[in-house]
């Protein structure tokens, strides 16, 4: 006794394999794209004066003010020059 008006909802809502695969590839492409953007942003930040200032401020904080760097120039991706570097124990 099958109801002639009933439909199989699992078939109607099942996504074709090709569509599932396309969504998977799009998701992977989106993830890789975000990862590439994050790496480029990190590289740019490391090469900036702001990145150097942040790291030096963090070092000063971690050493509880014992480390002092005066007039630092450069970036974390190249040479760093400072007029004075002192550590008071």
Contact map, one row per residue, 1 for C-alpha under 8 A:
11100000000000000000000000000000000000000000000000000000000000000000000000000000000000000
11110000000000000000000000000000000000000000000000000000000000000000000000000000000000000
11111100000000000000000000000000000000000000000000000000000000000000000000000000000000000
01111100000000000000000000000000000000000000000000000000000000000000000000000000000000000
00111110000000000000000000000000000000000000000000000000000000000000000000000000000000000
00111111000000000000000000000000000000000000000000000000000000000000000000000000000000000
00001111100000000000000000000000000000000000000000000000000000000000000000000000000000000
00000111111100000000000000000000000000000000000000000000000000000000000000000000000000000
00000011111110000000000000000000000000000000000000000000000000000000000000000000000000000
00000001111111000000000000000000000000000000000000000000000000000000000000000000000000000
00000001111111000000000000000000000000000000000000000000000000000000000000000000000000000
00000001111111000000000000000000000000000000000000000000000000000000000000000000000000000
00000000111111100000000000000000000000000000000000000000000000000000000000000000000000000
00000000011111110000000000000000000000000000000000000000000000000000000000000000000000000
00000000000011111011000000000000000000000000000000000000000000000000000000000000000000000
00000000000001111111000000000000000000000000000000000000000000000000000000000000000000000
00000000000000111111100000000000000000000000000000000000000000000000000000000000000000000
00000000000000011111110000000000000000000000000000000000000000000000000000000000000000000
00000000000000111111111000000000000000000000000000000000000000000000000000000000000000000
00000000000000111111111100000000000000000000000000000000000000000000000000000000000000000
00000000000000001111111110000000000000000000000000000000000000000000000000000000000000000
00000000000000000111111111000000000000000000000000000000000000000000000000000000000000000
00000000000000000011111111100000000000000000000000000000000000000000000000000000000000000
00000000000000000001111111110000000000000000000000000000000000000000000000000000000000000
00000000000000000000111111111000000000000000000000000000000000000000000000000000000000000
00000000000000000000011111111100000000000000000000000000000000000000000000000000000000000
00000000000000000000001111111110000000000000000000000000000000000000000000000000000000000
00000000000000000000000111111111000000000000000000000000000000000000000000000000000000000
00000000000000000000000011111111100000000000000000000000000000000000000000000000000000000
00000000000000000000000001111111110000000000000000000000000000000000000000000000000000000
00000000000000000000000000111111111000000000000000000000000000000000000000000000000000000
00000000000000000000000000011111111100000000000000000000000000000000000000000000000000000
00000000000000000000000000001111111110000000000000000000000000000000000000000000000000000
00000000000000000000000000000111111111000000000000000000000000000000000000000000000000000
00000000000000000000000000000011111111100000000000000000000000000000000000000000000000000
00000000000000000000000000000001111111110000000000000000000000000000000000000000000000000
00000000000000000000000000000000111111111000000000000000000000000000000000000000000000000
00000000000000000000000000000000011111111100000000000000000000000000000000000000000000000
00000000000000000000000000000000001111111110000000000000000000000000000000000000000000000
00000000000000000000000000000000000111111111000000000000000000000000000000000000000000000
00000000000000000000000000000000000011111111100000000000000000000000000000000000000000000
00000000000000000000000000000000000001111111110000000000000000000000000000000000000000000
00000000000000000000000000000000000000111111111000000000000000000000000000000000000000000
00000000000000000000000000000000000000011111111100000000000000000000000000000000000000000
00000000000000000000000000000000000000001111111101100000000000000000000000000000000000000
00000000000000000000000000000000000000000111111100110000000000000000000000111000000000000
00000000000000000000000000000000000000000011111110100000000000000000000000111100000000000
00000000000000000000000000000000000000000001111111110000000000000000000001110000000000000
00000000000000000000000000000000000000000000001111111000000000000000000011100000000000000
00000000000000000000000000000000000000000000100111111100000000000000000000000000000000000
00000000000000000000000000000000000000000000111111111110000000000000000000110000000000000
00000000000000000000000000000000000000000000010111111111000000000000000011110000000000000
00000000000000000000000000000000000000000000000011111111100000000000000100000000000000000
00000000000000000000000000000000000000000000000001111111110000000000000000000000000000000
00000000000000000000000000000000000000000000000000111111111000000000000000000000000000000
00000000000000000000000000000000000000000000000000011111111100000000100000000000000000000
00000000000000000000000000000000000000000000000000001111111110000000000000000000000000000
00000000000000000000000000000000000000000000000000000111111111000000000000000000000000000
00000000000000000000000000000000000000000000000000000011111111100010000000000000000000000
00000000000000000000000000000000000000000000000000000001111111111111000000000000000000000
00000000000000000000000000000000000000000000000000000000111111111000000000000000000000000
00000000000000000000000000000000000000000000000000000000011111111000000000000000000000000
00000000000000000000000000000000000000000000000000000000001111111110000000000000000000000
00000000000000000000000000000000000000000000000000000000000111111110000000000000000000000
00000000000000000000000000000000000000000000000000000000000111111111000000000000000000000
00000000000000000000000000000000000000000000000000000000000100111111000000000000000001111
00000000000000000000000000000000000000000000000000000000001100111111100000000000000011110
00000000000000000000000000000000000000000000000000000000000100001111110000000000000111100
00000000000000000000000000000000000000000000000000000001000000000011111100000000011111000
00000000000000000000000000000000000000000000000000000000000000000001111100000000011110000
00000000000000000000000000000000000000000000000000000000000000000000111110000000011100000
00000000000000000000000000000000000000000000000000001000000000000000111111000001111000000
00000000000000000000000000000000000000000000000010010000000000000000001111100001110000000
00000000000000000000000000000000000000000000000110010000000000000000000111110111100000000
00000000000000000000000000000000000000000000011110110000000000000000000011111111000000000
00000000000000000000000000000000000000000000011100110000000000000000000001111111000000000
00000000000000000000000000000000000000000000011000000000000000000000000000111110000000000
00000000000000000000000000000000000000000000001000000000000000000000000001111111000000000
00000000000000000000000000000000000000000000000000000000000000000000000001111111100000000
00000000000000000000000000000000000000000000000000000000000000000000000111110111110000000
00000000000000000000000000000000000000000000000000000000000000000000000111000011111000000
00000000000000000000000000000000000000000000000000000000000000000000111110000001111110000
00000000000000000000000000000000000000000000000000000000000000000000111100000000111110000
00000000000000000000000000000000000000000000000000000000000000000001111000000000011111000
00000000000000000000000000000000000000000000000000000000000000000011110000000000011111100
00000000000000000000000000000000000000000000000000000000000000000111100000000000000111110
00000000000000000000000000000000000000000000000000000000000000000111000000000000000011111
00000000000000000000000000000000000000000000000000000000000000000110000000000000000001111
00000000000000000000000000000000000000000000000000000000000000000100000000000000000000111
